[in-house]
């Protein structure tokens, strides 16, 4: 996680969004592991909900990044087009 205090205001939106993509991707990966490994239905349901919601939010965040003139890599790092 970046030190947002040290980031120039002009770069803060882009950095925040890029880090949120990485954060959400980690949550989806963890939820997939749990969904495949647990026998507890309540955890399977929670994992499926997390996968669905976080995947949708990743798409939304990437659209916001595109609106800033940025794209997000698989690990959420922003790069200029």
Secondary structure, DSSP 8 states (H G I E B T S, - for coil): ---GGGS-HHHHHHHHHHHHHHHHHHHHHHHHHHHHH---HHHHHHHHHHHHHHHHHHHHHHHHHHHTTEEE-TT--EEE-
